[in-house]
Amino acid sequence: MNIKQAKQEIENTLKAYLAKDPLGNYRIPPIRQRPILLMGPPGVGKTQIMEQIAAEVGVGLVAYTITHHTRQSAVGLPFIETRTYGGQEYSVTEYTMSEILASVYALMEKTGLKEGILFLDEINCVSETLAPMMLQFLQCKTFGNQHLPEGWLIAAAGNPPEYNRSVRDFDVVTLDRVKRIDVQEDFTVWKEYARAKGLHGAVVSYLDIKKENFYRVEATAEGIRFATARGWEDLSELMTVYESLGLKADREVVGQYIQLPRIARDFANYLELYHKYQNVYHVDEILRGAWRPITVRELRASPFDEKLSVMGLLLSRLSEAARAARRQDALCENLHAALTDFKEALEAGAVPQERLEALARRRREELKRARDAGQLEPRRQTLAQLEINALEDYRRCLVRESPADSGTAMTLVRTWFAQEVDKRAALAREAKAELGHAFAFLEETFGQGQELVLFVTELTAGPDTSWFVETFGCDAYFRHNRELLFDDARRRIREDIMTARAAEQEDTHE
């Protein structure tokens, strides 16, 4: 299955393991809660989905790459304890608590979360001395005589032997005690993730054209050469920061992440064209609605791959605009909830500056708790930080303004909040105008061609652009989407008619 399906299956498993009966007992006894063994090629997102699941279900996450551990750090150190058996004293070897189990208890104490996921990566690459103890842990959920707390799912991940020569095969006894999930790379699923995370448009549009280069592992005379999902994502992050600093990612830089020379060269060449298209087709002018007739003629006559690249540029810019509007919309919602709390506190006699400080402090504590629990996704962190900054700004402004009473303080805070609402409206207007101009340009260039179908499909698949259209509307999108749905329905009817005719002909021949 692909990584998206694996994520859903693991989330379903976790929910089933955490389900309790009316008496508060786990409906699946802990002894029957099999650890999950997630097997798949490197860099497909096995670690990321654990972070996402923990955040979505609201449980803790403790993650370890187990190859970094020795037997002592994973199991604990031995010490001598005196015990009495049958009236006779004996010296008995016991072990200090495993560092891994101690981390679970530490997270529970720090966050108050009693349930979670213990994720052990590269489980089948452990050392010779540690391997028996890891197998015992998968089978019995214990290190020595110390148990993993109830309510914690063990999720282990490993790579198949074709990707790593150091892997160990699990025996039947172990495999019969785990829930094994095999995953494969899937560009369509990764593209959905890439759009949601806002990866660099050049990476997404290139792989859209060269899907076969998304994930490759090849044995060459120089050794294993590869291009992985992790490599593309890390390269994308670097390219984005490079561009903000006025730096360029050249072939050498690309090759440091995409370690299959043929693909690295191909992408580096594409990247040069991608930046060239930005200038040749004047993307900024298109989104402002001020394109030149020659731009239409040149794009209309260009090769199909070039058309896809230009549409990729447009989609990347539209996604950025939609993402900014969506983030501001979420910020306004969060601030509105906080200021409702603020208003009620003032009515109860609270001091305005102190209440704003308390609200900001509570948000910081929530942010820290989510970070400690392993639940903090980048978007959630950014939004929380923006809200904290706004609340702290309001408090500082109130200190400076020194309002005479709580009513005046509330009026001032409403005025400052209104600026955020106005910013939301401005971002929405700008994004909506850019979307309308992009449609107008593509309609003039391609008419009702397949390019418009691809454009509408990509807007629908993009989480930020689809949210924006649903929230703020776009007449051109709805018009083309209706036409697309009508064409799909007409095609299905035609296929049904042809199938019925073929069946009639077979009956006649018989």
Secondary structure in CASP SS format (residue, H / E / C, confidence):
PFRMAT SS
TARGET T0000
AUTHOR 0000-0000-0000
METHOD secondary structure of the structure
MODEL  1
M C 1.00
N C 1.00
I H 1.00
K H 1.00
Q H 1.00
A H 1.00
K H 1.00
Q H 1.00
E H 1.00
I H 1.00
E H 1.00
N H 1.00
T H 1.00
L H 1.00
K H 1.00
A H 1.00
Y H 1.00
L H 1.00
A C 1.00
K E 1.00
D C 1.00
P C 1.00
L C 1.00
G C 1.00
N C 1.00
Y E 1.00
R C 1.00
I C 1.00
P C 1.00
P H 1.00
I H 1.00
R H 1.00
Q C 1.00
R C 1.00
P C 1.00
I E 1.00
L E 1.00
L E 1.00
M E 1.00
G C 1.00
P C 1.00
P C 1.00
G C 1.00
V C 1.00
G C 1.00
K H 1.00
T H 1.00
Q H 1.00
I H 1.00
M H 1.00
E H 1.00
Q H 1.00
I H 1.00
A H 1.00
A H 1.00
E H 1.00
V H 1.00
G C 1.00
V C 1.00
G E 1.00
L E 1.00
V E 1.00
A E 1.00
Y E 1.00
T E 1.00
I H 1.00
T H 1.00
H H 1.00
H C 1.00
T C 1.00
R H 1.00
Q H 1.00
S H 1.00
A H 1.00
V H 1.00
G C 1.00
L C 1.00
P E 1.00
F E 1.00
I E 1.00
E E 1.00
T E 1.00
R E 1.00
T E 1.00
Y E 1.00
G C 1.00
G C 1.00
Q E 1.00
E E 1.00
Y E 1.00
S E 1.00
V E 1.00
T E 1.00
E E 1.00
Y E 1.00
T C 1.00
M C 1.00
S C 1.00
E H 1.00
I H 1.00
L H 1.00
A H 1.00
S H 1.00
V H 1.00
Y H 1.00
A H 1.00
L H 1.00
M H 1.00
E H 1.00
K H 1.00
T H 1.00
G C 1.00
L C 1.00
K C 1.00
E C 1.00
G E 1.00
I E 1.00
L E 1.00
F E 1.00
L E 1.00
D E 1.00
E C 1.00
I H 1.00
N H 1.00
C H 1.00
V C 1.00
S C 1.00
E C 1.00
T C 1.00
L C 1.00
A H 1.00
P H 1.00
M H 1.00
M H 1.00
L H 1.00
Q H 1.00
F H 1.00
L H 1.00
Q H 1.00
C H 1.00
K C 1.00
T E 1.00
F E 1.00
G C 1.00
N C 1.00
Q E 1.00
H E 1.00
L C 1.00
P C 1.00
E C 1.00
G C 1.00
W E 1.00
L E 1.00
I E 1.00
A E 1.00
A E 1.00
A E 1.00
G E 1.00
N C 1.00
P C 1.00
P C 1.00
E C 1.00
Y C 1.00
N C 1.00
R C 1.00
S C 1.00
V C 1.00
R C 1.00
D C 1.00
F C 1.00
D C 1.00
V H 1.00
V H 1.00
T H 1.00
L H 1.00
D C 1.00
R C 1.00
V C 1.00
K E 1.00
R E 1.00
I E 1.00
D E 1.00
V C 1.00
Q C 1.00
E C 1.00
D C 1.00
F H 1.00
T H 1.00
V H 1.00
W H 1.00
K H 1.00
E H 1.00
Y H 1.00
A H 1.00
R H 1.00
A H 1.00
K H 1.00
G C 1.00
L C 1.00
H C 1.00
G H 1.00
A H 1.00
V H 1.00
V H 1.00
S H 1.00
Y H 1.00
L H 1.00
D H 1.00
I H 1.00
K C 1.00
K H 1.00
E H 1.00
N H 1.00
F C 1.00
Y C 1.00
R E 1.00
V E 1.00
E E 1.00
A E 1.00
T E 1.00
A C 1.00
E C 1.00
G E 1.00
I E 1.00
R E 1.00
F E 1.00
A E 1.00
T C 1.00
A H 1.00
R H 1.00
G H 1.00
W H 1.00
E H 1.00
D H 1.00
L H 1.00
S H 1.00
E H 1.00
L H 1.00
M H 1.00
T H 1.00
V H 1.00
Y H 1.00
E H 1.00
S H 1.00
L C 1.00
G C 1.00
L C 1.00
K C 1.00
A C 1.00
D C 1.00
R H 1.00
E H 1.00
V H 1.00
V H 1.00
G H 1.00
Q H 1.00
Y H 1.00
I C 1.00
Q E 1.00
L C 1.00
P H 1.00
R H 1.00
I H 1.00
A H 1.00
R H 1.00
D H 1.00
F H 1.00
A H 1.00
N H 1.00
Y H 1.00
L H 1.00
E H 1.00
L H 1.00
Y H 1.00
H H 1.00
K H 1.00
Y H 1.00
Q H 1.00
N H 1.00
V H 1.00
Y C 1.00
H C 1.00
V H 1.00
D H 1.00
E H 1.00
I H 1.00
L H 1.00
R H 1.00
G C 1.00
A C 1.00
W C 1.00
R C 1.00
P H 1.00
I H 1.00
T H 1.00
V H 1.00
R H 1.00
E H 1.00
L H 1.00
R H 1.00
A C 1.00
S C 1.00
P C 1.00
F H 1.00
D H 1.00
E H 1.00
K H 1.00
L H 1.00
S H 1.00
V H 1.00
M H 1.00
G H 1.00
L H 1.00
L H 1.00
L H 1.00
S H 1.00
R H 1.00
L H 1.00
S H 1.00
E H 1.00
A H 1.00
A H 1.00
R H 1.00
A H 1.00
A H 1.00
R H 1.00
R H 1.00
Q H 1.00
D H 1.00
A H 1.00
L H 1.00
C H 1.00
E H 1.00
N H 1.00
L H 1.00
H H 1.00
A H 1.00
A H 1.00
L H 1.00
T H 1.00
D H 1.00
F H 1.00
K H 1.00
E H 1.00
A H 1.00
L H 1.00
E H 1.00
A C 1.00
G C 1.00
A C 1.00
V C 1.00
P H 1.00
Q H 1.00
E H 1.00
R H 1.00
L H 1.00
E H 1.00
A H 1.00
L H 1.00
A H 1.00
R H 1.00
R H 1.00
R H 1.00
R H 1.00
E H 1.00
E H 1.00
L H 1.00
K H 1.00
R H 1.00
A H 1.00
R H 1.00
D H 1.00
A C 1.00
G C 1.00
Q C 1.00
L C 1.00
E C 1.00
P H 1.00
R H 1.00
R H 1.00
Q H 1.00
T H 1.00
L H 1.00
A H 1.00
Q H 1.00
L H 1.00
E H 1.00
I H 1.00
N H 1.00
A H 1.00
L H 1.00
E H 1.00
D H 1.00
Y H 1.00
R H 1.00
R H 1.00
C H 1.00
L H 1.00
V H 1.00
R H 1.00
E H 1.00
S C 1.00
P C 1.00
A C 1.00
D C 1.00
S H 1.00
G H 1.00
T H 1.00
A H 1.00
M H 1.00
T H 1.00
L H 1.00
V H 1.00
R H 1.00
T H 1.00
W H 1.00
F H 1.00
A H 1.00
Q H 1.00
E H 1.00
V H 1.00
D H 1.00
K H 1.00
R H 1.00
A H 1.00
A H 1.00
L H 1.00
A H 1.00
R H 1.00
E H 1.00
A H 1.00
K H 1.00
A H 1.00
E H 1.00
L H 1.00
G H 1.00
H H 1.00
A H 1.00
F H 1.00
A H 1.00
F H 1.00
L H 1.00
E H 1.00
E H 1.00
T H 1.00
F H 1.00
G C 1.00
Q C 1.00
G C 1.00
Q H 1.00
E H 1.00
L H 1.00
V H 1.00
L H 1.00
F H 1.00
V H 1.00
T H 1.00
E H 1.00
L H 1.00
T H 1.00
A H 1.00
G C 1.00
P H 1.00
D H 1.00
T H 1.00
S H 1.00
W H 1.00
F H 1.00
V H 1.00
E H 1.00
T H 1.00
F H 1.00
G C 1.00
C C 1.00
D H 1.00
A H 1.00
Y H 1.00
F H 1.00
R H 1.00
H H 1.00
N H 1.00
R H 1.00
E H 1.00
L H 1.00
L H 1.00
F H 1.00
D H 1.00
D H 1.00
A H 1.00
R H 1.00
R H 1.00
R H 1.00
I H 1.00
R H 1.00
E H 1.00
D H 1.00
I H 1.00
M H 1.00
T H 1.00
A H 1.00
R H 1.00
A H 1.00
A H 1.00
E H 1.00
Q H 1.00
E H 1.00
D H 1.00
T H 1.00
H H 1.00
E C 1.00
END
